[in-house]
Structure formats: structure tokens, C-alpha cells
Amino acid sequence: MLRLALAQPPEVVNVGAGVHGVHRRRDVFRLPDLWQLHLYSYSADLTLDGTTYAVAPGFVSLTPAGVPVQFDYRGRSEHLYVHFRPSPGGEPSYVPEVQDAGAAAPVLADLLRSALEASATGSARVVSEVWTALWRIAELSAPDSERGTHPAVASAIAYIEANLARPLTVPELARAAGVSHNHLTRLFHAETGTTVIAYLRRRRLTRARHLLVASTLSIPAVAASVGIPDLQAFNKACHRELGGSPRAVRNAVVAGGGTT
């Protein structure tokens, strides 16, 4: 988790839309004195300070100043970004390095595009839009904090959210959380009322539903983005968790004229 001070508006240095993965499939860089915010519309591997995350459309990442960043692209990749300095002081918010913004992703995209449109004039609106976006990002993980979730469970959940596209095991999650396999299993059930595997399965299918109804990704691409690349297994999981095939889930929303 990152400590991010949001009591005062940040100093926004740059807002933009980046296009990558066209001439080279890897970028490595570090900004010595600026934080970075990225909102993704593609799937890629993102390595922050030695830890690799699988990002997908709708994911958002925050990188503190001085932390090395590596992007491994899978083709043409576009994202919105902000370079900023947080204002010091005030009670910090604790925010995951990488997380799935889910239904908040379109709102964040609108805020960052609005900041980008205003940046040419140097308007104070740029700072306002970015500050609002940062608060929205901090609020994505706020419910867990408000319930007093055990730090190990919060760490495991943050790791799940950042790596839904990869195969995950309970021992791997336990290592990420800094506890034993059995201890994480007990803590997770006590905190959430469900097992680690059941939670992971539900999050994968919740994410799949969002991508089916809110994106034009192909069904195989959606399946791969949620860590279930086997289409037969993905179809069965959708029937079990979402009540129908991936195509039926997508078509039902189109027929209904919107999402719920």
C-alpha cells in the first residue's frame, strides 16, 4: 500500500494520453521527483520496483517518485497519465499500487480527459480534475479500511485485484500478504465469510461481466483478461456465476439497452 497525502491539491506537472507498443514492446523509466498516475485501456505487464502486475482495461496504477517502472506491451497500447507532486501534510490515504477501477473507470477517464483538455490553458480546472480523480482512486479501497480489515487480508485482496489476469494460488497470495497459507485461509474466512478461492472466482467473474458489457473486447480476450483463458472453463464459470454464457451476458445487456 502507498501513503498518499490528499488533504491539499497536488501540483500537476503534466497530463497526457500516451501511445506505446508500436515501435517497441518494452519501456523502462523512472521519474526522480514526480508521482505517476496511469489509467489503462489495454492489457500488459507492469513492473513496479521489481514486482510485476498484470494490468487490463480499466486498471489504474500509482507510482511514487523515484520508483523504476517497466511496461511490457502486447501491441499498440494507449493510456491516460498524470505526473504530479502530492502536497505534504494531512492524514494520508492508503492506496494500492495497482487496482481494478471497475465501474469507476469511465468516471476516472472523463476526469482525466477533462484535465487534458484544460491543460493547454493552464487552468486551475486541471488541478481540480486530477485531485478529484485521486480521491476517487483512494476511495476504491476505502470500504475495506472502514471495516478494519486485517492488513494481511487487505494485502491479499489488493494482490488479487492487481493480478486477475494471471493464475493465482493461495500460497502465492499468502507470500504476498506475509503470512502462512493456513493463517491467510483462517483470516480470510473470518474477515469475508468466504474462502480465498471463492472470493477470487467471484472477482474474476465480476470483472468478466464488466468487460463483456462495457467493452468491445472479444470473448477470448475477456477470458484471458480474467485469468481463465480456457474458453470451455470460462463458459462454465459464466453459466455458474453469471447465469448464462458469455455471449448471452453480453447480448442481454445490448437487448436491454444498457447496464445495471
C-alpha positions in Angstrom: 0.0 0.0 0.0 1.1 3.5 -0.8 0.8 6.5 1.6 -0.7 9.3 -0.5 -1.5 12.8 1.1 -4.6 14.2 -0.4 -5.6 16.9 2.2 -4.4 19.6 -0.2 -4.5 19.7 -4.0 -1.5 18.2 -5.8 0.9 20.1 -8.0 0.1 18.8 -11.5 3.1 18.9 -13.8 1.8 17.0 -16.9 -1.4 15.4 -18.1 -1.5 13.4 -21.3 -2.5 10.4 -23.4 0.3 8.0 -24.2 0.5 5.6 -27.2 3.1 2.8 -26.8 3.9 -0.6 -28.0 4.1 0.4 -31.7 7.8 0.6 -32.2 9.0 -1.4 -29.2 7.3 -3.8 -26.8 9.1 -2.6 -23.6 9.6 0.8 -21.9 11.7 1.3 -18.8 11.9 4.6 -17.0 12.0 6.4 -13.6 10.8 9.9 -12.7 13.1 11.0 -9.8 10.7 13.6 -8.3 7.2 13.1 -9.7 4.5 10.6 -8.9 2.7 8.9 -11.9 -0.9 8.0 -12.3 -1.9 5.7 -15.2 -5.4 4.6 -16.4 -5.2 1.7 -18.8 -7.2 0.8 -21.8 -5.1 -2.3 -22.7 -3.6 -5.4 -21.2 0.1 -5.5 -20.4 2.6 -6.5 -17.7 3.6 -3.6 -15.4 6.7 -4.0 -13.1 7.0 -1.5 -10.3 10.1 -1.7 -8.2 10.6 -5.4 -9.1 7.0 -6.5 -8.6 5.1 -7.4 -11.7 1.3 -6.8 -12.1 -1.0 -7.9 -15.0 -3.0 -4.7 -15.9 -6.1 -4.8 -18.1 -8.6 -2.2 -19.4 -10.0 -0.2 -16.5 -7.0 -0.7 -14.2 -5.3 2.2 -12.6 -1.8 2.5 -11.1 0.1 4.9 -8.9 3.9 5.1 -8.9 5.7 7.1 -6.2 8.6 9.4 -7.2 11.9 7.6 -7.8 10.4 4.1 -8.3 11.5 2.3 -11.5 8.8 1.3 -13.9 8.8 -1.3 -16.7 6.0 -1.8 -19.2 5.8 -4.9 -21.4 3.2 -4.3 -24.1 1.3 -6.7 -26.2 0.7 -4.4 -29.2 -0.5 -0.8 -29.6 -1.3 0.4 -26.1 -2.9 3.7 -25.1 -3.3 5.1 -21.6 -4.1 8.4 -19.8 -1.5 9.6 -17.4 -0.7 12.3 -14.9 2.7 13.4 -13.5 2.2 15.2 -10.2 3.6 16.0 -6.7 1.4 15.4 -3.8 1.1 18.3 -1.3 2.8 17.3 2.0 0.9 17.2 5.3 -2.5 15.9 6.4 -3.8 12.5 7.1 -2.6 10.1 4.4 -4.8 7.8 2.4 -3.5 4.2 1.9 -3.9 3.2 -1.8 -2.8 0.0 -3.6 -0.1 0.5 -6.3 -2.4 -1.2 -8.9 -6.1 -1.9 -8.8 -9.1 -2.5 -10.9 -11.2 0.6 -11.0 -14.2 -1.4 -12.2 -17.3 0.7 -12.7 -15.4 3.8 -11.7 -13.0 3.6 -14.7 -15.3 5.6 -17.1 -15.6 8.3 -14.4 -11.8 8.5 -14.0 -11.3 8.6 -17.7 -13.8 11.5 -18.0 -11.9 13.4 -15.2 -8.5 12.8 -16.8 -9.7 13.7 -20.3 -11.3 16.9 -18.9 -7.9 17.7 -17.3 -6.1 17.1 -20.5 -8.5 19.4 -22.5 -8.0 22.1 -19.9 -4.2 21.7 -19.7 -3.4 23.9 -22.7 -4.8 26.9 -20.9 -3.1 26.3 -17.6 -6.5 26.4 -15.9 -7.0 25.6 -12.3 -9.5 23.2 -13.5 -6.6 20.8 -14.4 -5.7 20.6 -10.7 -9.3 20.2 -9.7 -10.0 17.3 -12.0 -6.8 15.5 -11.1 -7.4 16.0 -7.4 -10.9 14.6 -7.8 -9.6 11.6 -9.7 -7.0 10.9 -7.0 -9.7 11.0 -4.3 -11.9 8.6 -6.4 -8.9 6.2 -6.7 -8.3 6.4 -2.9 -12.0 5.6 -2.3 -11.9 2.4 -4.4 -10.2 0.6 -1.5 -11.8 2.7 1.3 -14.6 0.2 2.3 -12.0 -2.4 3.4 -10.3 0.2 5.5 -13.5 1.3 7.1 -14.3 -2.2 8.1 -10.9 -2.6 9.8 -9.8 -5.4 7.5 -6.8 -7.3 8.7 -3.7 -6.0 6.9 -2.8 -9.5 5.6 -6.3 -9.8 4.1 -6.2 -6.3 2.6 -2.8 -7.1 1.0 -4.1 -10.4 -0.4 -7.2 -8.7 -1.9 -5.0 -5.9 -3.4 -2.8 -8.5 -4.9 -5.8 -10.4 -6.3 -7.2 -7.1 -7.8 -3.9 -6.3 -9.5 -3.3 -9.8 -10.9 -6.7 -11.1 -12.0 -5.3 -12.0 -15.5 -2.7 -14.4 -14.0 -3.1 -17.8 -12.5 -3.1 -17.3 -8.7 -2.7 -19.8 -5.8 -3.4 -19.4 -2.1 0.3 -20.0 -1.3 1.3 -17.2 -3.7 -1.3 -14.8 -2.1 -0.1 -15.8 1.4 3.5 -14.9 0.4 2.3 -11.6 -0.9 0.5 -10.9 2.4 3.4 -12.0 4.5 1.6 -14.9 6.3 1.4 -18.6 6.1 -1.1 -20.4 3.8 -3.2 -21.7 6.7 -3.2 -18.4 8.5 -4.4 -16.5 5.5 -7.1 -19.1 4.9 -8.4 -18.6 8.5 -8.1 -14.8 8.4 -9.8 -14.5 5.0 -12.8 -16.6 6.1 -13.1 -14.7 9.4 -13.0 -11.3 7.6 -15.0 -12.0 4.4 -17.2 -15.0 5.3 -15.9 -16.9 2.2 -12.8 -18.8 1.1 -9.9 -17.3 -0.8 -10.7 -19.4 -3.9 -14.4 -18.4 -3.8 -13.5 -14.8 -3.5 -11.0 -15.0 -6.4 -13.6 -16.8 -8.6 -16.2 -14.2 -7.8 -13.9 -11.3 -8.6 -12.8 -12.9 -11.9 -16.4 -13.3 -13.0 -17.4 -9.8 -11.8 -14.6 -8.4 -13.8 -15.6 -10.6 -16.8 -19.1 -9.3 -16.7 -17.9 -5.7 -16.6 -15.7 -6.3 -19.7 -18.5 -8.2 -21.5 -21.0 -5.4 -21.1 -18.7 -2.3 -21.1 -16.1 -3.1 -23.7 -15.8 -4.4 -27.2 -13.1 -7.0 -26.3 -13.6 -10.4 -27.9 -14.8 -13.2 -25.6 -11.4 -14.9 -25.8 -9.8 -11.6 -24.8 -12.2 -11.2 -21.9 -11.5 -14.7 -20.7 -7.7 -14.1 -20.9 -8.1 -10.8 -19.1 -9.6 -12.5 -16.0 -7.2 -15.4 -15.9 -9.5 -18.1 -17.4 -8.0 -18.5 -20.9 -9.6 -21.9 -21.5 -12.9 -21.0 -23.2 -14.7 -24.1 -22.1 -13.8 -23.4 -18.5 -14.8 -19.7 -19.0 -18.1 -20.7 -20.4 -18.9 -23.0 -17.5 -17.8 -20.3 -15.0 -20.1 -17.7 -16.6 -23.0 -20.1 -16.5 -22.4 -20.9 -12.8 -21.7 -17.3 -11.6 -23.5 -15.1 -14.1 -26.4 -17.3 -15.1 -25.6 -17.7 -18.8 -22.9 -18.0 -21.5 -20.5 -15.0 -22.1 -22.4 -14.2 -25.3 -25.7 -14.4 -23.5 -24.5 -12.0 -20.8 -23.3 -9.5 -23.5 -26.4 -9.8 -25.7 -28.8 -9.4 -22.7 -27.3 -6.0 -21.9 -27.4 -5.0 -25.6 -31.0 -6.1 -25.8 -31.9 -4.2 -22.6 -30.2 -1.0 -23.9 -27.8 -0.6 -21.1 -26.1 -2.0 -18.0 -27.2 -2.4 -14.4 
